């Protein structure tokens, strides 16, 4: 063979169709081991060099997925990424992680990769449609952009979603504290710009109100999801002469900060004040006291979102547009009966 060997030459030598050889080279997990071996041996024997970029260009796919998150340093995300990566790898895709904490321009950069064909779809966990994607018109909430799955998006655009039932999670946290006899409550909440935190706050507040109690507006303290904001929230409550018997923090970091500041201020957790967190991060079971929290199925969440995205890319119908997952109450030492 005087000319550069081609995939057709590999197919002829291996005794396989060109389609089988292409699958063995681009999606090796989708063919039998014997087929992979025959293709690899044939390719090596004639010096065939596999040009992945050229093949991707011809078939219009990169087999790469972009995952956008609001802050890559947030300890919530590694397990979420793990679920995505595992599902992507098993189906022949790779994962690219994008951190949008620098602002909308960074979002637009990653969206531009979709337009350039450097990725086939996008998983968004930033609470809204990323900058650069077509926004739905006021008279039509249909989405007409590239393949996307949202993980915590406001209702509006009809895009595939895999999200947590945050209202039910807030309700479960409130019911746990009510069953322990608590009557005075506070919340350290995430930004109300985002639907998941609004639902979390409403689920808790509505449940307390339905039981005949209330969370006064002065006991609703905003936080930025970091430990220090949990400390600051407790200081704000104490400065207003508010002494709740139970605090619901919208993530474990703020719960940890709240517990620390309560201790510094002379309150005992849970004897004086019970604290419930959210997420069930790895340290929640290792603090003193260990944190009662709402556990999110982070790995399952990532895997489910990835499956929905790949099915969308491949044109496979895989169920409801909006898929909801549940949080689980994990009772530990930071909550106790109020006497």
N, C-alpha and C positions, 0 to 999 in steps of 0.2 A: 504494500500500500504506500504509494509515493506521497499522496496527499495526507493532510492531518486526519486521523481517524475520527469518525463520527459516531453518534449514538446508534445510527443504523448499522454500522459495522459491528458494534458491540452486540446488538440484537441478533445479527446473523450468526456470529460466532457462538453466542450462548444458546442459540436455538429458541429464542423467545421473541415475542412481539415487541415493537418499539414502545408501546404503551407499558408493557410489563417492565422493561428496562427503565423507563422514565420513573415509574413508581418506585422501583428499587433504589434509584439514585436520589429522588426528592422526598420520598416517604418510606424509608426502609422498614419502619415498623408495620407497614400495611401489607407487606409481602412475606412469604415463607422464607425461612432461613436458607433453604436450598436454593431458592431463586436469588437471594442476595449474594450467596456464594458464587453461583454461576456468573452473575453479572460482574462482580468484583474481579473474578479470575479472568474473564474475557477482557475487561477493560484494562487490566494490568498487562496482559499478554500483548496487546497491540498499542500500549502507551496512550490510551484515551484519557484526556484530562477533563474532569467534570467541571463545567462552568456554571455554577449555581446562579449567578446573577443573570446570565444570558437566558437560562431556562425560565427563571422567574419573570423576566421581562416579556418573554414570548407568551407565557400563559397568564400574565397579568396579575400575579400574586407574589408576595414576598414571604409569606408564611411567618410574618412577624406581627405581634400584637403590642400596642402601647397601653400602659396602665398609668393613669394620671392620679396622683394623690396630692393633698393639700400641703403636706409636710413630711418628707421622707424620714425625718428624724423622730417622728412620733412612734413610740414603741408599740402602738397598736398594729402597725402595718406588716411587720415581717411574717407573721402567721398568715395574714391575708394574702401576701405575695406567694407564700408557699403553696396555698391552694390553687392559685392561678398557674403557677409554674408547672406544677405536677400535671394538671389537666392539659395545659398547652403542650408539654413535652410528649405526653402519651398520644397526642393527635397530630404530631409533626410540626408544631408551631414553637416559636421562641417568644420571649417576653422582654419588652423594653420598658423600663420604669422612668416616669417623668415626674419631677418635683415642681409644683406650680407655686411654691411659696414666694417666688420672686415677682409674681404678678401676672396679669393677663398676657403680657408679651410672651412669657414662657409657654403659656397654654397655646397661643397661636403658632409657636414654633413647632410644637408636637403635632398639632392639627395639620400644619403644612407638610409634615412627613407623610400623612395619609394621602394628601393631594398629589404628592410626588411619587406615590407608589412604593414608598419605603416601609409601609406597614399596611395591613389589611383591615384593621379595625381597632377600636379603642374602648377600654374600660375606664369609666370616670368615677372617681370617688372624691369629688371636690364640691358636691352639693348643687351643681347647676351645669348647664351645657357649657363646655369650654369655649373660650374666646376663639373665633375663627370658624366655628361650625355655623351652618345656616340656622338662624333663629326662626321659630314659627311665627307666621303672620298673626296679627291680632284677630283676624276673622277665621283663621284656620290653624288649629294646634297640631296638625300633622307634621312629622319630622321628615325631611327629605335629604338628609345628609348621608355620609358614609356609615358603615356598620358601627354601632355603638351600643354599649350596655351601661346604664347608670346605676350606681349603688346607693345613692342617697339624694335623689333629685326631687325638686319641687314638682308637684302635679302640674300638668299643662301640656307640654309637648308629648305626643304619643310615641315614646321611644321605649325599647325594651328595658326593663328595670328588674334588679334583684336587690331587695332592700329589707331592712329589719322593721318589724312591727313595733315601732318605738312607743306608740300610744299604749299598747298592751304591756310593754316593758315598764313604763312609768306606773301603770295601774298595779302591776304585780309588786313593785317596790312599795307603793303606798299601802296595799293590802297587808303586806308583811308587817309594816310598822303599826298599822291599825290593830292587827291581831295581837301585837305586843302591848297594847294599851296606850299608845302615844296619841296626844291630842294637839300638841304645839309643834308645827313643822316649818322647815325652811328648805329652800332649794338653791343650790349653786349650779346655775345652768349655763349651757353653751350658747353661742350666738344665735339669737332669734332670727337672723337672716336665713338660717337653714332649716328646712322642713323637719329633719330628724330631731333636732333639739326642741323645736316648737311642739312636736308631737309628744316627746318625752316629758316636757313640762306640763302639757295639757293632760296627759294620762294620769300623772301623779296628782295634779291639782283637782281635777274633776272627781277622782276617786275619794280624796279627802273631803271635798265639798259634799259629795253624795252621802258621806258618813256623818254629816252634821258639823263638820269642822271647816277650817279654811286656812289657806296659806296667804297671809296678808301680802300686799304688793311690796311692802318694806322688807319682807323676808324672802323675796326673790332676788338673789344677788347674781349678777352676771360674772362669768369667769372666762378665761382664755384657754382652759383645758390643761393648764400647767400647775405644778405643785404650789407655786407662790400665790396663784390666784385663789387657791383653796385657803391658804393662810389669810390672805387679804379679806376674803369673804367672811370668815369668822370674826375678824377684827371689826368689819363693818356691822355685823349683826350685834356684837357686844356694844359698839359705840351708840347703837340705837336702843340700848337696853332691851334687846330681843334675846331671849334665852330659850330657843326651841329645845324640845326634848329629843327631836330627831331631825337629821339633816340628810337630804337626798342630793348627792353630787352627781353631775352628769358624766363624769368619768373617774377612773380610779386615781389618777394623778391629783385631781382636785380633792378627792376624798382623803387621800394621804396628807395633803397640805392642811386640810381642815382638822384632821385628827391631831396633827402635830401642834397646831396653834391652840386647839382646845386644851391640850396637855400643858402647854406653856402658860395658858391663862387660868390654870387651876381646876379644869374640868376633867372628869374621868370618863373615858370611853370604854364600855358602853353604860356604866352605872349612872352617870349624869346626862350624857347625850349619846344617842345611837347614831351611827353613820352608815349610809348605804352608798356604794360606789356603782360604777358601770364599766363594763368591758371584760372584767376578769383577766387583767394582765398578769404576767408571771409572778410579780412580787406581791400580788394581793393576798396570797395565802401565806406569805412569809413575813408580814409586818406584825407588830405587837400593839394592839390585837390584830389578828387577821381580819381582812375586810370582807364584810358581807357585800355582795355585788351582783349585778346582772351580767351573766356570761353570754357573750356574743359568739356564735359559731363562725369564727373568723376564717378558718381554713375552708369550711364548707361554703361559706359565702363567696370566697374568691373562686373556688372551683366551679360553683354554680354559675357565677357571672361569666367565667371563661367559656364554659360549655355553651351557654346561651349565645355568646358572641361568635364562637366558631360555627355553631349551627346556622347562625344568621349569614355568615360569610359564605357558607356552603349551600345556602338556600334550603335548609332543613327546618321544618316547622316543629318547634319544641315547646308548645304549650302557651300559657297565658302571657300577655305582654308584660304584665306587672306581677312579679313573683315575690311573695312575702315570706321571710324567715322569722323564727321566734327566738327571743332571748330567754335565758333560764336563770331563775333566782338561785344563787348559791349562798346559803346561810353559814356565816362564820362567827367570829367573836366580837365584831364591832357593833352588833345590835343585841339588845336584851329587853326584857319586859320592863315597862316603866311603872314604878310603884309609887 
